[in-house]
Amino acid sequence: MSISIQIAYLIASILFVLGIKMMNKTKSARQGNRLSALGMFIAIVATLLQIEVISLVEIFGCIVLGSAIGLYYANKVEMTKMPEMVALFNGFGGLASFSVALSDYFLRTEVNMESIELVTVISIIVSVFIGGVTFTGSIIAFLKLNGNISGSPITFKGQHPLNLVLFLSFLAAATYTVIDQSDPILIIALIVISLILGVLTVIPIGGADMPVVISLLNSYSGMAACATGFILNNNVLIVAGSLVGASGIILTQIMCKAMNRSLVNVLLGGFGQTVSAGAEDGPAITVKEIGVEETAMLFDSVSSVIVVPGYGMAVAQAQHVIRELMEQCEKRNIDFKFAIHPVAGRMPGHMNVLLAEANISYDKLIEMESINDDFPNTDLVLIVGANDVVNPAARNNPQSPIYGMPILNADKARTVIVSKRSMGKGYAGVENELFGYPNCLMLFGDAKQTITKVVSEMKEM
């Protein structure tokens, strides 16, 4: 590898690190994204300059085809389907590393008939394992999010012992692969076991915990890419994969903390399972309903508002009309903010993306730890499509499946309005105690339609 290529890889790696660093703050996040994209462009160009085995025409043909597919689906996908898209991205990232590892193995053993160095064969095994688990695990996550299979945990007797047996079998086959690199049966066994483990690891995870799963699978895809970098002896791929893997694990840990879970629970599977139905059921909740006109009058009379967005906002595509509501409130000098729970929605940052699409300033998006103390002094809280993340049972009911999960203290505000289609339960499958609180009012109906009517009423005042 020439000095110029190494310098290019070094520059690309520095841009990756700087880009991620700038993403820590909302004001510099876009610039950080551009720096990271520039670093990737430099890395791609430097890699293309080293190509000897296949022609540039074949490479650019693949780039054009892949880009066309990506652009088509990027333009077609709705914002409500973005979590599913991210899950697929993670899966194909794992599949790419998985495929590169296998092609390198068969090229060396079946075509060139050469012995593989110990570091390389271990990297191939690691890439096959993580890549296979990431691919099938991400496909299961996609199917759960898309509703093709049940979002509830899918479990069966002996599931964890089976996972353990499969993992030990993988280790045994991996050991024999290092000893006897020429036996294709061993590598096929590694392929099958890794793909099965990906399925078995994700099926017991409930839909409410998908943000953590997506973050973890994203980390896995980075680890797989890092292992592939060792296979190809590509330094920038090692650096990029390490950054994705490490940042994904950190984000996963943050998400686990927000769900009051441990990382071990995620890695072992069975994450997000609920307790018995008897523990979920509580006394009947009596709710108080509010109409559009009364809601508009309340907004007109308060001095402070906090909006708590959830997945229901994404489904209703209500973010734009909420921005109009914000503008009406700000014309009346009403303090208006958004409270963002780390696991609101179906992927990390889901609510931030939706609100940014509606051109709502990042400065108004306040994280849970920073805004929870503001609720007791807030006149009005509007909850749009959020459920489990504002359920007081997480604080008050030790029998609840979500007990111990940090929540937004929306119930402590003077008045709470919940915009919701029906009294349906959240993804955790438990009743929301907040709905029966004396300071809580239910605004039933499609969020976009009802809030549009509220805005219209406010404009006429």
C-alpha positions as CSV (number, residue, x, y, z in Angstrom):
1,M,0.0,0.0,0.0
2,S,1.5,3.3,-1.1
3,I,2.1,6.2,1.2
4,S,-0.5,8.4,-0.6
5,I,-3.1,5.7,0.0
6,Q,-2.2,5.5,3.7
7,I,-2.4,9.3,4.1
8,A,-5.8,9.3,2.4
9,Y,-7.0,6.6,4.8
10,L,-5.7,8.6,7.7
11,I,-7.5,11.7,6.6
12,A,-10.7,9.7,6.1
13,S,-10.4,8.3,9.6
14,I,-9.8,11.7,11.1
15,L,-12.9,13.0,9.3
16,F,-14.9,10.1,10.7
17,V,-13.9,10.9,14.2
18,L,-14.5,14.6,13.9
19,G,-17.8,14.0,12.2
20,I,-19.0,11.8,15.1
21,K,-17.7,14.3,17.6
22,M,-19.7,17.1,15.9
23,M,-22.8,15.0,16.0
24,N,-22.9,15.3,19.8
25,K,-24.4,18.8,19.5
26,T,-27.5,19.5,17.4
27,K,-26.1,22.8,16.0
28,S,-23.1,21.0,14.5
29,A,-24.7,17.7,13.7
30,R,-25.3,18.4,10.0
31,Q,-21.8,19.7,9.5
32,G,-20.5,16.5,11.2
33,N,-22.6,14.4,8.8
34,R,-21.0,16.2,5.9
35,L,-17.5,15.7,7.2
36,S,-18.2,12.0,7.7
37,A,-19.6,11.8,4.2
38,L,-16.4,13.5,2.8
39,G,-14.3,11.0,4.7
40,M,-16.2,8.1,3.2
41,F,-15.8,9.6,-0.3
42,I,-12.0,9.9,0.2
43,A,-11.9,6.3,1.5
44,I,-13.8,5.0,-1.5
45,V,-11.6,6.8,-4.0
46,A,-8.5,5.6,-2.3
47,T,-9.7,2.0,-2.3
48,L,-10.7,2.2,-6.0
49,L,-7.1,3.3,-6.9
50,Q,-5.9,0.0,-5.5
51,I,-8.2,-2.3,-7.5
52,E,-6.4,-4.9,-9.5
53,V,-8.6,-8.1,-9.6
54,I,-11.8,-6.6,-11.2
55,S,-12.3,-3.8,-13.6
56,L,-13.6,-0.3,-12.7
57,V,-16.5,-0.8,-15.1
58,E,-17.8,-3.7,-13.0
59,I,-17.3,-1.6,-9.8
60,F,-19.1,1.4,-11.1
61,G,-21.8,-0.7,-12.5
62,C,-22.4,-2.1,-9.0
63,I,-22.3,1.4,-7.5
64,V,-24.8,2.7,-10.0
65,L,-27.2,-0.2,-9.4
66,G,-26.9,0.0,-5.6
67,S,-27.3,3.8,-5.6
68,A,-30.4,3.5,-7.8
69,I,-32.0,1.0,-5.5
70,G,-31.1,3.1,-2.5
71,L,-32.5,6.3,-4.0
72,Y,-35.7,4.6,-5.0
73,Y,-36.5,3.3,-1.6
74,A,-35.2,6.4,0.2
75,N,-37.7,8.5,-1.7
76,K,-40.5,6.0,-1.5
77,V,-40.3,5.1,2.2
78,E,-42.6,7.0,4.6
79,M,-41.3,8.6,7.8
80,T,-43.4,6.1,9.8
81,K,-41.5,3.3,8.1
82,M,-38.0,4.7,8.8
83,P,-37.3,2.2,11.7
84,E,-38.0,-0.7,9.3
85,M,-35.6,0.9,6.8
86,V,-32.9,1.3,9.4
87,A,-33.3,-2.3,10.4
88,L,-32.8,-3.4,6.8
89,F,-29.8,-1.2,6.4
90,N,-28.2,-2.9,9.5
91,G,-29.1,-6.3,8.0
92,F,-27.5,-5.6,4.6
93,G,-24.4,-4.2,6.3
94,G,-24.1,-7.5,8.2
95,L,-24.8,-9.4,5.0
96,A,-22.0,-7.5,3.1
97,S,-19.4,-8.4,5.8
98,F,-20.7,-12.0,5.9
99,S,-20.4,-12.3,2.1
100,V,-16.9,-10.8,1.9
101,A,-15.7,-13.1,4.6
102,L,-17.0,-16.2,2.8
103,S,-15.7,-15.1,-0.6
104,D,-12.3,-14.5,0.8
105,Y,-12.3,-17.9,2.5
106,F,-13.3,-19.8,-0.6
107,L,-11.0,-17.8,-2.8
108,R,-8.0,-18.7,-0.6
109,T,-8.9,-22.4,0.1
110,E,-10.8,-23.6,-2.9
111,V,-9.2,-21.5,-5.7
112,N,-5.7,-20.6,-4.7
113,M,-5.3,-23.7,-2.4
114,E,-3.3,-21.7,0.1
115,S,-3.2,-21.8,3.9
116,I,-4.8,-18.8,5.6
117,E,-2.9,-16.9,8.4
118,L,-4.3,-17.4,11.9
119,V,-5.3,-13.7,12.3
120,T,-7.2,-13.8,9.0
121,V,-9.0,-17.1,9.6
122,I,-10.1,-15.9,13.0
123,S,-11.3,-12.6,11.4
124,I,-13.3,-14.6,8.8
125,I,-14.9,-16.7,11.6
126,V,-15.8,-13.5,13.6
127,S,-17.2,-11.8,10.5
128,V,-19.3,-14.8,9.5
129,F,-20.7,-15.0,13.1
130,I,-21.5,-11.4,13.6
131,G,-22.5,-10.7,10.0
132,G,-24.9,-13.7,10.0
133,V,-26.5,-12.9,13.3
134,T,-26.8,-9.2,12.2
135,F,-28.5,-10.2,8.9
136,T,-31.1,-12.6,10.1
137,G,-31.6,-10.7,13.4
138,S,-32.3,-7.5,11.4
139,I,-34.7,-9.2,9.1
140,I,-36.7,-10.5,12.1
141,A,-36.6,-6.9,13.5
142,F,-37.9,-5.6,10.2
143,L,-40.7,-8.1,10.1
144,K,-41.7,-7.4,13.6
145,L,-41.8,-3.6,13.0
146,N,-43.6,-4.1,9.7
147,G,-46.3,-6.3,11.3
148,N,-45.5,-9.3,9.2
149,I,-44.9,-11.3,12.4
150,S,-46.1,-10.7,15.9
151,G,-44.4,-7.8,17.7
152,S,-44.9,-9.7,21.0
153,P,-42.1,-11.8,22.4
154,I,-42.0,-15.3,20.7
155,T,-40.7,-17.8,23.2
156,F,-40.6,-21.6,23.6
157,K,-39.4,-24.0,26.3
158,G,-35.7,-24.5,26.3
159,Q,-35.0,-21.5,24.2
160,H,-32.0,-20.2,26.1
161,P,-30.4,-23.7,26.5
162,L,-30.8,-24.1,22.7
163,N,-29.0,-20.8,22.1
164,L,-26.2,-21.9,24.4
165,V,-25.8,-25.2,22.6
166,L,-25.7,-23.5,19.2
167,F,-23.1,-21.0,20.5
168,L,-20.9,-23.8,21.9
169,S,-21.3,-25.7,18.6
170,F,-20.2,-22.6,16.7
171,L,-17.1,-22.3,18.9
172,A,-16.3,-26.0,18.4
173,A,-16.8,-25.7,14.6
174,A,-14.7,-22.5,14.6
175,T,-11.9,-24.3,16.5
176,Y,-11.8,-27.1,13.9
177,T,-11.9,-24.6,11.1
178,V,-8.7,-23.0,12.4
179,I,-7.1,-26.5,12.5
180,D,-8.5,-27.8,9.2
181,Q,-9.1,-24.9,6.9
182,S,-9.8,-27.0,3.8
183,D,-13.0,-28.7,5.1
184,P,-16.0,-26.8,3.6
185,I,-18.4,-28.6,5.8
186,L,-17.1,-26.7,8.8
187,I,-17.6,-23.3,7.3
188,I,-21.1,-24.3,6.1
189,A,-21.8,-25.3,9.7
190,L,-20.6,-21.8,10.9
191,I,-22.9,-20.2,8.3
192,V,-26.0,-22.1,9.3
193,I,-25.5,-21.7,13.1
194,S,-24.9,-17.9,12.8
195,L,-28.0,-17.4,10.7
196,I,-30.1,-19.5,13.1
197,L,-28.8,-17.7,16.2
198,G,-29.7,-14.3,14.6
199,V,-33.3,-15.5,14.4
200,L,-33.4,-17.0,17.9
201,T,-31.8,-14.0,19.5
202,V,-34.4,-11.5,18.2
203,I,-37.7,-13.4,18.2
204,P,-38.1,-13.2,22.0
205,I,-37.7,-9.5,22.0
206,G,-40.9,-7.4,22.3
207,G,-41.8,-4.7,19.8
208,A,-41.6,-2.0,22.6
209,D,-37.9,-2.7,22.9
210,M,-37.1,-2.4,19.2
211,P,-35.1,0.9,19.6
212,V,-32.6,-0.9,21.7
213,V,-32.5,-3.9,19.3
214,I,-31.9,-1.6,16.3
215,S,-29.1,0.2,18.1
216,L,-27.5,-3.1,19.1
217,L,-27.8,-4.6,15.6
218,N,-26.2,-1.4,14.2
219,S,-23.3,-2.0,16.6
220,Y,-23.1,-5.6,15.4
221,S,-22.9,-4.4,11.7
222,G,-20.0,-2.1,12.7
223,M,-18.2,-5.0,14.4
224,A,-18.7,-7.2,11.4
225,A,-17.2,-4.5,9.2
226,C,-14.2,-4.1,11.5
227,A,-13.5,-7.9,11.3
228,T,-13.8,-7.6,7.5
229,G,-11.2,-4.9,7.6
230,F,-8.7,-7.3,9.1
231,I,-9.6,-9.9,6.4
232,L,-8.9,-7.4,3.6
233,N,-6.1,-5.7,5.5
234,N,-7.9,-2.4,5.0
235,N,-7.2,0.1,7.8
236,V,-10.0,2.5,7.1
237,L,-12.6,-0.2,7.2
238,I,-11.2,-1.3,10.6
239,V,-11.4,2.3,11.9
240,A,-14.9,2.9,10.4
241,G,-16.2,-0.4,11.7
242,S,-14.7,0.2,15.2
243,L,-16.4,3.6,15.3
244,V,-19.8,2.2,14.4
245,G,-19.4,-0.7,16.7
246,A,-18.3,1.4,19.7
247,S,-20.8,4.2,19.2
248,G,-23.6,1.6,18.7
249,I,-22.7,-0.1,22.0
250,I,-22.6,3.2,23.8
251,L,-26.0,4.2,22.4
252,T,-27.3,0.7,23.3
253,Q,-26.2,1.2,26.9
254,I,-28.0,4.6,27.0
255,M,-31.1,3.1,25.6
256,C,-30.9,0.2,28.1
257,K,-30.6,2.7,30.9
258,A,-33.7,4.5,29.6
259,M,-35.6,1.2,29.6
260,N,-34.2,0.1,33.0
261,R,-32.7,-2.9,31.4
262,S,-29.2,-4.4,31.5
263,L,-27.0,-5.0,28.4
264,V,-26.7,-8.6,29.5
265,N,-30.5,-9.0,29.1
266,V,-30.2,-7.8,25.5
267,L,-27.2,-10.0,24.6
268,L,-28.9,-13.1,26.1
269,G,-32.2,-12.4,24.4
270,G,-35.6,-12.7,26.0
271,F,-35.6,-8.9,26.3
272,G,-38.8,-7.1,26.8
273,Q,-40.9,-10.0,28.0
274,T,-43.9,-9.2,30.1
275,V,-45.2,-10.7,33.3
276,S,-48.4,-12.6,33.7
277,A,-51.6,-11.2,32.5
278,G,-52.9,-10.9,36.0
279,A,-50.1,-8.5,36.9
280,E,-50.9,-6.4,33.8
281,D,-54.6,-6.0,34.6
282,G,-55.6,-3.3,37.1
283,P,-58.8,-1.6,38.1
284,A,-61.0,-0.1,35.5
285,I,-59.9,3.4,34.5
286,T,-62.4,6.2,34.3
287,V,-61.4,8.9,31.8
288,K,-62.5,12.5,31.2
289,E,-62.9,13.5,27.6
290,I,-62.3,16.9,26.1
291,G,-63.4,18.4,22.8
292,V,-61.6,20.5,20.2
293,E,-63.0,23.8,21.3
294,E,-62.2,23.3,25.0
295,T,-58.7,22.2,24.0
296,A,-58.2,25.4,22.1
297,M,-59.5,27.5,25.0
298,L,-57.0,25.8,27.3
299,F,-54.1,26.5,25.0
300,D,-55.2,30.1,24.7
301,S,-55.2,30.5,28.5
302,V,-51.9,29.0,29.6
303,S,-48.4,30.4,29.8
304,S,-46.3,27.2,29.3
305,V,-46.7,24.0,27.2
306,I,-44.7,20.8,26.8
307,V,-45.5,18.4,24.0
308,V,-44.6,14.7,24.5
309,P,-44.4,13.0,21.1
310,G,-44.6,9.3,20.5
311,Y,-45.0,6.7,17.8
312,G,-48.7,7.7,17.4
313,M,-47.5,11.1,16.1
314,A,-45.5,9.3,13.4
315,V,-48.4,7.2,12.4
316,A,-50.7,10.2,12.1
317,Q,-48.0,12.3,10.5
318,A,-49.0,15.1,12.9
319,Q,-45.6,16.8,13.2
320,H,-46.4,19.5,10.8
321,V,-49.6,20.6,12.4
322,I,-47.9,20.5,15.8
323,R,-45.5,23.0,14.4
324,E,-48.5,25.2,13.5
325,L,-49.8,24.7,17.0
326,M,-46.4,25.8,18.3
327,E,-46.5,29.0,16.1
328,Q,-50.0,29.9,17.4
329,C,-48.8,29.5,21.0
330,E,-45.6,31.5,20.4
331,K,-47.7,34.4,19.0
332,R,-49.4,34.4,22.4
333,N,-46.0,34.4,24.2
334,I,-46.5,30.9,25.5
335,D,-43.4,29.0,26.4
336,F,-43.4,25.9,24.1
337,K,-41.1,22.9,24.4
338,F,-40.9,19.2,23.4
339,A,-39.9,16.5,25.9
340,I,-38.1,13.6,24.1
341,H,-37.8,10.2,25.8
342,P,-34.8,8.2,24.6
343,V,-36.9,5.2,23.5
344,A,-39.9,7.1,22.1
345,G,-40.9,5.7,18.7
346,R,-39.4,2.6,17.1
347,M,-35.7,3.6,16.7
348,P,-33.1,5.8,18.4
349,G,-33.8,9.5,17.6
350,H,-37.1,8.7,15.8
351,M,-39.0,11.7,17.3
352,N,-36.0,14.0,16.6
353,V,-36.1,13.1,13.0
354,L,-39.8,13.6,12.6
355,L,-39.8,17.0,14.3
356,A,-36.7,18.1,12.4
357,E,-38.6,17.2,9.2
358,A,-41.3,19.7,10.3
359,N,-38.6,22.4,10.7
360,I,-38.9,22.6,14.5
361,S,-35.7,24.0,16.0
362,Y,-33.4,21.5,17.7
363,D,-33.2,23.9,20.7
364,K,-36.9,23.1,21.5
365,L,-36.2,19.4,21.8
366,I,-35.3,18.7,25.4
367,E,-34.1,15.4,26.7
368,M,-35.8,13.6,29.5
369,E,-33.1,14.2,32.2
370,S,-33.1,18.0,31.4
371,I,-36.9,18.5,31.3
372,N,-38.4,16.2,33.9
373,D,-38.0,18.8,36.7
374,D,-40.0,21.3,34.5
375,F,-43.2,19.4,34.5
376,P,-44.5,20.4,37.9
377,N,-44.3,24.1,36.9
378,T,-45.9,23.5,33.5
379,D,-49.5,24.6,32.8
380,L,-50.3,22.2,30.0
381,V,-48.8,19.0,28.7
382,L,-49.9,17.6,25.3
383,I,-49.1,13.9,24.8
384,V,-49.3,12.9,21.1
385,G,-49.2,9.2,20.5
386,A,-46.9,8.4,23.5
387,N,-48.0,5.8,26.0
388,D,-45.5,3.6,28.0
389,V,-43.0,6.5,28.3
390,V,-45.5,8.5,30.4
391,N,-47.1,5.7,32.3
392,P,-46.8,6.4,36.1
393,A,-47.0,2.6,36.7
394,A,-43.3,2.6,36.0
395,R,-42.9,4.5,39.2
396,N,-45.8,3.3,41.3
397,N,-46.6,-0.3,40.5
398,P,-44.0,-3.0,41.3
399,Q,-46.2,-5.6,39.5
400,S,-46.1,-3.7,36.2
401,P,-43.9,-5.0,33.4
402,I,-42.5,-1.5,33.0
403,Y,-41.8,-0.9,36.7
404,G,-38.5,0.9,37.2
405,M,-38.3,2.3,33.6
406,P,-37.4,6.0,33.7
407,I,-40.4,8.0,32.3
408,L,-41.3,11.6,31.5
409,N,-43.1,13.1,34.5
410,A,-46.0,14.4,32.4
411,D,-48.5,13.4,35.1
412,K,-47.0,16.1,37.4
413,A,-48.1,19.0,35.2
414,R,-51.2,21.1,36.1
415,T,-53.2,19.8,33.2
416,V,-52.5,16.9,30.7
417,I,-54.2,16.4,27.4
418,V,-53.7,13.0,25.7
419,S,-54.3,13.0,21.9
420,K,-55.1,9.3,21.2
421,R,-57.2,7.3,18.7
422,S,-58.6,5.0,21.4
423,M,-57.9,3.6,24.8
424,G,-55.7,0.9,23.3
425,K,-52.6,-0.2,25.3
426,G,-49.0,0.7,24.4
427,Y,-46.5,-1.7,23.0
428,A,-45.7,-3.0,26.5
429,G,-49.3,-4.2,26.7
430,V,-50.3,-2.5,30.0
431,E,-52.9,0.1,30.9
432,N,-51.7,3.6,31.3
433,E,-52.6,4.8,34.8
434,L,-52.2,8.4,33.7
435,F,-55.4,8.3,31.7
436,G,-57.5,8.0,34.9
437,Y,-55.7,10.8,36.7
438,P,-57.9,13.9,37.7
439,N,-55.6,16.3,35.8
440,C,-55.7,14.2,32.6
441,L,-58.1,14.9,29.7
442,M,-58.5,12.6,26.6
443,L,-58.7,14.2,23.2
444,F,-59.8,11.2,21.1
445,G,-59.4,11.0,17.3
446,D,-56.7,11.1,14.7
447,A,-53.9,13.4,16.0
448,K,-53.4,15.2,12.8
449,Q,-57.1,15.9,12.3
450,T,-57.9,16.9,15.9
451,I,-54.9,19.1,16.3
452,T,-55.7,20.8,13.0
453,K,-59.1,21.6,14.3
454,V,-57.5,23.0,17.5
455,V,-55.2,25.2,15.5
456,S,-58.2,26.5,13.4
457,E,-60.1,27.3,16.6
458,M,-57.1,29.2,18.0
459,K,-56.8,31.2,14.8
460,E,-60.3,32.4,15.2
461,M,-59.8,33.6,18.8
